[in-house]
């Protein structure tokens, strides 16, 4: 297959490497040309394109069998989100609607669920995020679903939980630095996915996923803050973090939510592909690599 990966960064590079190893032809997109030598060393054909600039999309080439949009704003402000996610997606739909791939994956976020009561949510649950970034993501999802209904644009929407893995992981990093704290009584749910499991899921959905569908991409056990920190404390011999009352804001000043995200639809669609089905396996691997 000819594959285009837009946003060839932390997840995209890993995805590209796996696809190249499987024999696919991969083109990787970054905004700058700084990483082109690294990409070529991994068998990826690099191209510098800013998806927020419609005039640059002609450089993408093609045609492609699969397109994966992992573009990130790099900032949590609503204006930056709108430019990259909503406007960038508008440009990409216009670019590919007449030269359509067989599959187009868009990575949204479980942040679109605004629930604060700890309830279990699935793909049919209400999505009314109170933060501007979440609202932009929902608008972008609707843009793609409208394109599917009106033009058979083959979009699959992945609502991805908090990504951790080699060199990355907010909760683990904060705990090991001694900078973590427990919010309130510690019952707030944390939903995560290991980067390598996310890559396996994306490859499976490129092969077997259904256009027009939304999938929650999250591991198999939503856990509470206190469960995560208690496990880390027991494994490392370090004290539990102090408690702090919630100010209603999450990391990066995003509005904090409290919901447990179900991956049942995903598992029923492609099977359980998780090497790290819970944070325990994933964190154990990351701590063992340090």
C-alpha positions as CSV (number, residue, x, y, z in Angstrom):
1,X,0.0,0.0,0.0
2,X,1.0,3.6,-0.5
3,X,0.6,5.4,2.8
4,X,0.6,9.1,3.7
5,X,1.2,9.9,7.4
6,X,0.5,13.6,8.2
7,X,2.3,14.6,11.4
8,X,5.2,12.2,11.5
9,X,6.2,12.8,15.1
10,X,6.1,10.7,18.3
11,X,3.4,8.3,17.1
12,X,3.7,8.9,13.4
13,X,7.4,7.8,13.2
14,X,6.6,4.6,15.0
15,X,3.6,3.9,12.8
16,X,5.7,4.7,9.7
17,X,8.5,2.4,10.8
18,X,6.1,-0.5,11.3
19,X,4.5,0.0,7.9
20,X,7.8,0.2,6.2
21,X,8.9,-3.0,7.9
22,X,5.7,-4.6,6.6
23,X,6.5,-3.7,3.0
24,X,4.4,-0.6,2.5
25,X,5.6,2.6,0.8
26,X,5.3,5.5,3.3
27,X,5.4,9.2,2.8
28,X,5.8,11.2,6.0
29,X,4.7,14.9,6.4
30,X,6.2,17.4,8.8
31,X,5.9,21.2,8.8
32,X,9.7,21.7,8.5
33,X,12.5,19.9,6.7
34,X,14.7,19.5,9.8
35,X,13.9,15.8,10.3
36,X,14.1,14.7,6.6
37,X,17.4,12.8,7.0
38,X,16.1,10.9,10.0
39,X,13.0,10.0,8.1
40,X,14.9,8.8,5.1
41,X,17.1,6.6,7.3
42,X,13.9,4.8,8.4
43,X,12.8,4.3,4.8
44,X,10.2,7.1,4.9
45,X,9.9,9.5,2.0
46,X,9.7,13.0,3.6
47,X,7.8,16.0,2.5
48,X,7.5,19.4,4.2
49,X,3.9,20.6,4.2
50,X,1.8,22.8,6.6
51,X,-1.8,21.5,6.4
52,X,-3.1,24.8,7.6
53,X,-1.9,26.3,4.2
54,X,-4.1,24.9,1.5
55,X,-1.7,26.0,-1.3
56,X,1.0,23.7,0.1
57,X,-1.1,20.5,-0.2
58,X,-0.3,20.0,-3.8
59,X,3.1,18.9,-2.6
60,X,1.6,15.8,-1.0
61,X,1.7,13.9,-4.3
62,X,-0.3,10.7,-4.5
63,X,-2.4,8.8,-5.0
64,X,-2.5,7.1,-1.7
65,X,-4.2,4.0,-0.5
66,X,-4.2,5.0,3.2
67,X,-4.0,8.4,4.8
68,X,-3.4,8.9,8.5
69,X,-3.8,12.4,9.9
70,X,-1.8,12.8,13.2
71,X,-1.2,16.5,12.8
72,X,-0.9,18.3,16.2
73,X,-1.1,21.9,17.1
74,X,1.6,21.6,19.7
75,X,-0.4,24.1,21.8
76,X,-3.6,23.7,23.8
77,X,-5.2,27.1,22.9
78,X,-8.5,26.9,21.0
79,X,-7.2,29.1,18.2
80,X,-4.2,26.9,17.5
81,X,-6.5,23.8,17.7
82,X,-9.0,25.3,15.2
83,X,-6.3,26.2,12.7
84,X,-4.6,22.7,12.7
85,X,-7.5,20.4,13.3
86,X,-10.6,22.0,11.8
87,X,-9.1,24.2,9.1
88,X,-6.4,21.6,8.3
89,X,-9.0,18.9,7.9
90,X,-11.1,21.1,5.7
91,X,-8.1,21.5,3.4
92,X,-7.3,17.7,3.4
93,X,-10.9,16.8,2.6
94,X,-10.8,19.2,-0.4
95,X,-7.4,17.7,-1.4
96,X,-8.5,14.1,-1.3
97,X,-12.2,14.0,-1.9
98,X,-11.8,13.5,-5.6
99,X,-8.6,11.4,-5.3
100,X,-9.8,9.4,-2.4
101,X,-7.8,6.9,-0.4
102,X,-9.4,3.6,0.7
103,X,-9.1,4.7,4.3
104,X,-8.5,8.0,6.0
105,X,-7.8,7.9,9.8
106,X,-8.3,11.0,11.9
107,X,-7.1,11.1,15.5
108,X,-9.4,12.9,17.8
109,X,-9.4,12.6,21.6
110,X,-11.4,11.1,24.4
111,X,-11.3,14.8,25.6
112,X,-14.5,15.2,23.6
113,X,-16.4,13.5,26.4
114,X,-17.2,16.2,28.9
115,X,-18.6,13.9,31.7
116,X,-17.5,14.7,35.2
117,X,-19.4,12.0,37.2
118,X,-17.0,9.0,36.6
119,X,-19.6,7.3,34.3
120,X,-18.7,4.7,31.7
121,X,-18.8,6.2,28.2
122,X,-18.8,4.7,24.7
123,X,-18.9,6.0,21.2
124,X,-22.6,6.8,21.5
125,X,-22.4,8.8,24.7
126,X,-23.1,12.5,24.7
127,X,-20.2,14.7,23.6
128,X,-20.5,18.1,25.1
129,X,-17.0,19.2,26.2
130,X,-16.9,22.5,28.1
131,X,-13.4,23.4,26.9
132,X,-12.8,25.1,23.6
133,X,-10.3,22.5,22.4
134,X,-12.8,19.7,22.9
135,X,-15.4,21.6,21.0
136,X,-13.0,22.1,18.1
137,X,-12.3,18.4,18.0
138,X,-16.0,17.6,17.9
139,X,-16.6,20.1,15.1
140,X,-13.8,18.4,13.1
141,X,-15.3,15.0,13.7
142,X,-18.6,16.2,12.4
143,X,-16.9,17.7,9.3
144,X,-15.5,14.3,8.5
145,X,-18.7,12.4,9.1
146,X,-20.6,14.8,6.9
147,X,-17.9,14.2,4.2
148,X,-18.5,10.5,4.6
149,X,-22.3,10.8,4.2
150,X,-22.2,13.3,1.4
151,X,-19.1,12.2,-0.6
152,X,-18.3,8.7,0.7
153,X,-15.0,10.2,2.1
154,X,-13.6,7.1,3.9
155,X,-12.9,8.7,7.3
156,X,-12.4,6.6,10.5
157,X,-12.4,8.7,13.7
158,X,-10.2,7.5,16.5
159,X,-10.9,9.1,19.9
160,X,-7.5,8.5,21.5
161,X,-6.8,8.5,25.2
162,X,-3.7,9.9,26.9
163,X,-0.7,8.6,25.1
164,X,2.3,7.3,27.0
165,X,5.4,5.3,26.1
166,X,9.1,5.6,25.7
167,X,10.2,9.0,26.9
168,X,6.6,10.1,27.4
169,X,3.9,9.8,30.1
170,X,2.5,12.6,32.2
171,X,1.5,10.7,35.3
172,X,4.6,8.5,35.5
173,X,6.9,11.5,34.8
174,X,5.3,13.7,37.4
175,X,5.4,10.9,40.0
176,X,9.1,10.1,39.4
177,X,10.0,13.8,39.6
178,X,8.2,14.1,42.9
179,X,5.8,16.7,41.4
180,X,2.6,14.7,41.3
181,X,-0.4,15.3,43.5
182,X,-3.7,13.5,44.1
183,X,-6.7,15.5,43.1
184,X,-9.4,15.6,45.8
185,X,-10.1,12.0,47.0
186,X,-8.2,10.5,44.0
187,X,-11.2,9.0,42.4
188,X,-10.9,10.8,39.1
189,X,-10.6,8.4,36.2
190,X,-7.4,8.3,34.1
191,X,-7.7,6.9,30.5
192,X,-4.5,5.9,28.7
193,X,-3.1,4.0,25.8
194,X,0.5,3.0,25.1
195,X,2.0,4.4,21.9
196,X,2.9,1.0,20.6
197,X,-0.6,-0.4,21.2
198,X,-2.1,2.7,19.4
199,X,0.1,2.0,16.4
200,X,-1.1,-1.7,16.3
201,X,-4.7,-0.5,16.5
202,X,-4.2,2.0,13.7
203,X,-2.7,-0.6,11.4
204,X,-5.5,-3.0,12.1
205,X,-8.1,-0.3,11.5
206,X,-6.5,0.6,8.2
207,X,-6.9,-3.0,7.2
208,X,-10.2,-3.9,8.7
209,X,-11.9,-0.7,10.1
210,X,-15.1,0.7,8.6
211,X,-15.2,4.2,7.2
212,X,-17.8,6.4,8.8
213,X,-17.2,4.8,12.2
214,X,-15.9,6.3,15.5
215,X,-13.7,4.2,17.7
216,X,-12.4,4.8,21.3
217,X,-8.8,3.9,21.4
218,X,-8.0,3.3,25.1
219,X,-6.6,0.4,27.1
220,X,-8.8,-2.1,28.8
221,X,-8.9,-0.7,32.3
222,X,-9.7,2.9,33.1
223,X,-8.0,3.6,36.5
224,X,-8.4,6.2,39.2
225,X,-5.6,8.6,40.1
226,X,-5.2,7.0,43.5
227,X,-4.9,3.5,42.0
228,X,-2.2,4.6,39.6
229,X,-0.2,6.4,42.3
230,X,-0.7,3.6,44.9
231,X,0.7,1.1,42.4
232,X,3.7,3.4,41.5
233,X,4.4,3.9,45.2
234,X,4.4,0.2,45.9
235,X,6.6,-0.6,42.9
236,X,9.2,2.2,43.6
237,X,9.1,2.4,47.4
238,X,8.4,6.2,47.1
239,X,5.8,8.0,49.2
240,X,2.3,8.7,47.9
241,X,1.9,12.2,46.4
242,X,0.2,14.9,48.5
243,X,-3.5,15.7,48.0
244,X,-4.6,18.9,46.3
245,X,-8.1,20.2,45.8
246,X,-9.1,20.4,42.1
247,X,-9.2,23.8,40.5
248,X,-11.3,22.5,37.7
249,X,-8.4,22.5,35.3
250,X,-6.4,19.7,34.0
251,X,-2.8,19.5,32.6
252,X,-2.1,22.2,30.1
253,X,-5.0,24.2,31.5
254,X,-7.6,21.9,29.8
255,X,-10.9,21.5,31.7
256,X,-10.6,18.4,33.9
257,X,-13.2,15.6,33.3
258,X,-14.0,12.4,35.0
259,X,-15.2,9.5,32.9
260,X,-14.2,5.9,32.2
261,X,-13.9,5.3,28.5
262,X,-14.9,1.9,27.1
263,X,-12.9,0.2,24.3
264,X,-15.5,-2.5,23.8
265,X,-16.4,-1.5,20.2
266,X,-12.8,-1.5,19.2
267,X,-12.0,-4.9,20.7
268,X,-15.2,-6.4,19.1
269,X,-14.1,-4.9,15.7
270,X,-10.5,-5.9,15.5
271,X,-9.8,-8.1,18.6
272,X,-7.6,-7.3,21.6
273,X,-4.2,-6.2,20.2
274,X,-2.9,-4.8,23.5
275,X,0.6,-5.7,24.7
276,X,-0.2,-3.3,27.5
277,X,-3.8,-3.8,28.4
278,X,-3.5,-1.7,31.6
279,X,-1.2,1.0,32.8
280,X,0.6,-1.6,35.0
281,X,2.1,-3.5,32.1
282,X,3.0,-0.3,30.3
283,X,4.5,1.5,33.3
284,X,6.5,-1.6,34.3
285,X,8.0,-1.7,30.8
286,X,8.8,2.0,30.9
287,X,10.4,1.9,34.3
288,X,12.4,-1.2,33.3
289,X,13.8,0.7,30.4
290,X,15.0,3.6,32.5
